[in-house]
Amino acid sequence: MSLHPSAEPAEPPVPASGDVPSRRFSLALRLPLRHAGPRQVVLRGQCLGRPGAPWLVVAGGISAGRHLAAHAGDPSPGWWQAQVGPGKAVDTLRWRVLSLDWLGADGALDVPLDSADQADAVAAALDALAAPRIRAFIGASYGAMVGLQFAARHGPRLGELVAISGAHRPHPYASAWRALQRRVLALGRDQAAAGQALSLARQLAMLAYRTPEEFAERFDRPPVIREGRARVAAEAYLQARGDAYAARFPSTAFLRLSESIDLHRVDPREVRVPVTVVGVQQDRLVPLSDLQALVEALPGPARLQVLRSRYGHDAFLKEDAAISAVLARALSGEAKA
């Protein structure tokens, strides 16, 4: 395997403003995939933070990528802007943070993918970066699943795991919901309407991510008649979210990464690092009962922290203060890496 600088410009040194160095890279390697055998893949990632600092890995949902937060090389907001950066919970003046685009996120890898494949890809990136051990793996949603796989498969390299809204297995209700989304997408692709179908699949996903309580607060208005049919108040919001997603995310990537969630399985007894598990009482995709079962089965130090949020599964993206407190507590000890 080899590490190649990306085509993007090199990042500047730390300026007086307190920004931190970053580096984007691509890693070409041959990876043995659990369900598809050895494959040549390209892994794209970013290092953000002070060189020489202890390492963290940060990973989010299937649509999250390497761009965590704005920095000098890319001032656009990242997917976890509220938590990553100088002085924030994931303080890039204290830590060096590795983030990756998921295998398959570009749509080029059209084979069954597993969370174990993603965990092995993280380990390969750390090898290429000469990072034998990381202080913590912080994962949310799919990232929590991959974090559990990393802890099980590469535990000696990890100091601690923070798993937010992700369990050792998918819940059957959530798997059924995702299966319907994939069937919508398959039907649309058969009818040469992949973009529209992906938008609809994403709209269905949004209903699972969020809660009835939020929709009652935001969209409790009577339907209106428009162009001869009734439209409910939430339709415009869902359409906008679905269309925006379909415009930037390949349909093949959605299909394969959605499958990857449902293929995910980890034996908790193989996770022997300290684990902080964070659940949301209103999360319909990852019920607290699954997270309680996970914590009870973990052989090492583990605790479950329960949050309440009208945002349900998306709380890790919306409840900035609560998530920041969780991360600050997990990272408050002296670095172990």
Residue pairs with C-beta under 8 A, 6 or more apart in sequence:
1 27
1 28
1 29
1 30
1 124
1 127
1 128
2 27
2 28
2 29
2 128
3 25
3 26
3 27
3 128
3 129
4 25
4 26
4 27
4 28
5 23
5 24
5 25
5 26
6 24
6 25
6 26
6 44
8 24
8 73
9 73
10 23
11 21
11 22
11 23
11 24
11 71
11 72
11 73
12 21
12 72
12 73
13 21
14 20
14 21
14 50
15 72
18 86
18 87
18 93
19 71
19 72
19 86
20 48
20 49
20 50
20 71
20 85
20 86
20 92
20 93
21 48
21 49
21 50
21 51
22 46
22 47
22 48
22 49
22 71
22 72
22 73
22 74
23 46
23 47
24 44
24 45
24 46
24 66
24 73
25 44
25 45
25 46
25 47
25 128
26 42
26 43
26 44
26 45
27 42
27 43
27 44
27 45
27 124
27 125
27 128
28 40
28 41
28 42
28 43
29 40
29 41
29 43
29 124
30 38
30 39
30 40
30 41
31 38
31 39
31 41
31 103
31 117
31 120
31 121
31 124
32 38
32 39
32 120
33 39
33 111
33 112
33 113
33 114
33 117
34 114
34 116
34 117
34 263
35 111
35 112
35 113
35 114
35 263
36 111
36 112
36 113
39 109
39 111
41 103
41 109
41 121
43 100
43 101
43 103
43 121
43 124
43 125
44 66
44 100
44 101
44 106
45 66
45 98
45 99
45 100
45 101
45 125
46 66
46 67
46 68
46 98
46 99
46 100
47 96
47 97
47 98
47 129
48 68
48 69
48 71
48 84
48 92
48 96
48 97
48 99
49 92
49 93
49 94
49 95
49 96
49 97
50 92
50 93
50 94
50 95
50 96
51 96
52 96
53 94
53 95
53 96
54 95
54 96
54 134
54 135
54 335
54 336
54 337
55 95
55 96
55 97
55 98
55 126
55 131
55 133
55 134
55 135
55 337
56 90
56 95
56 96
56 97
56 98
56 134
56 135
56 136
56 137
56 138
56 331
57 97
57 98
57 99
57 122
57 126
57 134
57 136
57 137
57 138
57 139
57 147
57 150
58 68
58 80
58 84
58 90
58 97
58 98
58 99
58 138
58 139
58 143
59 99
59 100
59 122
59 137
59 138
59 139
59 140
59 142
59 143
59 146
59 147
60 79
60 80
60 139
60 140
60 141
60 142
60 143
60 316
61 140
61 141
61 142
61 143
62 102
62 105
62 141
62 142
62 254
62 257
62 258
62 260
62 261
63 245
63 249
64 79
64 80
64 140
64 141
64 142
64 143
65 79
65 99
65 100
65 101
65 102
65 105
66 99
66 100
66 101
67 74
67 76
67 78
67 79
67 99
68 78
68 79
68 80
68 81
68 84
68 90
68 97
68 99
69 77
69 78
69 80
69 81
69 83
69 84
69 85
69 88
69 92
70 76
70 77
70 78
70 81
70 85
71 85
71 92
78 84
79 317
80 90
80 317
82 88
82 320
82 323
82 324
83 89
83 90
83 320
83 323
83 324
83 327
84 90
84 92
84 97
85 91
85 92
86 92
86 93
87 93
88 324
89 323
89 324
89 325
89 327
89 328
89 331
90 97
90 138
90 327
90 331
95 135
95 331
95 335
98 122
98 125
98 126
98 129
98 131
98 134
100 121
100 122
100 125
102 118
102 142
102 257
103 109
103 113
103 117
103 118
103 121
104 113
104 252
104 253
104 256
104 257
104 260
105 253
105 257
106 250
106 253
107 250
107 251
107 252
107 253
108 252
109 256
110 252
110 256
111 256
112 256
112 259
112 260
112 263
113 256
113 257
113 259
113 260
113 263
114 260
114 263
114 264
115 142
115 145
115 146
115 148
115 149
115 260
115 261
115 263
115 264
115 266
116 149
116 153
117 260
118 146
118 149
118 260
119 146
119 147
119 149
119 150
119 152
119 153
119 154
120 153
122 137
122 146
122 150
122 154
123 150
123 153
123 154
123 157
126 132
126 134
126 157
132 157
133 156
133 157
133 158
133 159
133 337
134 157
134 158
134 159
134 337
135 159
135 160
135 331
135 335
135 336
135 337
136 158
136 159
136 160
136 161
136 162
136 330
136 331
137 147
137 150
137 151
137 158
137 160
137 161
137 162
138 147
138 162
138 164
138 327
138 330
139 145
139 146
139 147
139 148
139 161
139 162
139 163
139 164
139 166
140 164
140 165
140 166
140 316
140 317
141 164
141 165
141 166
141 286
141 313
141 316
142 166
142 257
142 260
142 261
143 164
143 166
144 163
144 164
144 165
144 166
144 167
145 166
145 167
145 261
145 264
145 266
147 161
147 162
147 163
147 166
148 161
148 163
148 166
148 167
148 168
148 266
148 268
148 271
149 264
149 266
150 158
150 161
151 158
151 161
151 270
151 271
151 272
151 273
151 275
152 266
152 267
152 270
152 271
153 270
155 270
155 271
155 272
155 273
158 273
159 273
159 274
159 336
159 337
160 273
160 274
160 275
160 276
160 330
160 336
161 271
161 273
161 274
161 275
161 276
162 275
162 276
162 278
162 326
162 327
162 330
163 275
163 276
163 277
163 278
164 278
164 316
164 323
164 326
165 278
165 279
165 280
165 283
165 285
165 286
165 313
165 315
165 316
166 286
167 286
167 290
167 291
167 293
167 294
168 265
168 266
168 267
168 268
168 290
168 294
168 297
169 264
169 265
169 266
169 290
170 178
170 261
170 262
170 264
171 285
171 286
171 287
171 290
173 284
173 285
174 208
174 261
174 284
174 285
174 286
175 261
175 262
177 204
177 205
177 208
177 285
178 205
178 258
178 261
178 262
179 262
180 204
181 201
181 202
181 204
181 205
181 258
182 201
182 255
182 258
182 259
184 197
184 200
184 201
184 204
185 194
185 197
185 198
185 201
185 251
185 254
185 255
186 197
186 255
187 197
188 194
188 195
188 196
188 197
188 198
188 200
188 251
189 197
189 251
191 197
194 251
195 246
195 247
195 251
196 246
197 251
198 242
198 245
198 246
198 249
198 251
198 254
199 239
199 242
199 243
199 245
199 246
200 242
201 242
201 254
202 241
202 242
202 245
202 246
202 254
203 238
203 239
203 241
203 242
206 238
206 241
206 242
207 238
208 284
208 285
208 313
209 285
209 311
209 312
209 313
209 314
210 310
210 311
210 312
210 313
210 314
211 282
211 284
211 310
211 311
211 312
213 282
213 310
214 310
214 311
214 312
215 234
217 310
218 233
218 234
218 237
219 232
219 233
219 234
219 237
220 233
221 233
222 233
223 230
223 231
223 232
223 233
224 230
224 231
225 231
268 294
268 297
268 298
268 299
269 297
269 298
269 299
271 298
271 299
271 300
272 299
272 300
273 300
274 300
274 301
274 302
275 295
275 298
275 300
275 301
275 302
275 303
276 302
276 303
276 305
276 326
276 329
276 330
277 291
277 294
277 295
277 302
277 303
277 304
277 305
278 304
278 305
278 306
278 307
278 316
278 323
278 326
279 286
279 288
279 291
279 304
279 305
279 306
279 307
280 286
280 306
280 307
280 308
280 309
280 311
280 312
280 313
280 315
281 288
281 306
281 307
281 308
281 309
282 308
282 309
282 310
282 311
282 312
282 315
283 312
283 313
283 315
284 312
284 313
285 312
285 313
286 313
288 306
291 304
292 304
295 302
295 303
295 304
305 326
307 315
307 319
307 322
307 326
309 315
309 318
309 319
309 322
311 317
311 318
311 319
315 322
315 323
316 323
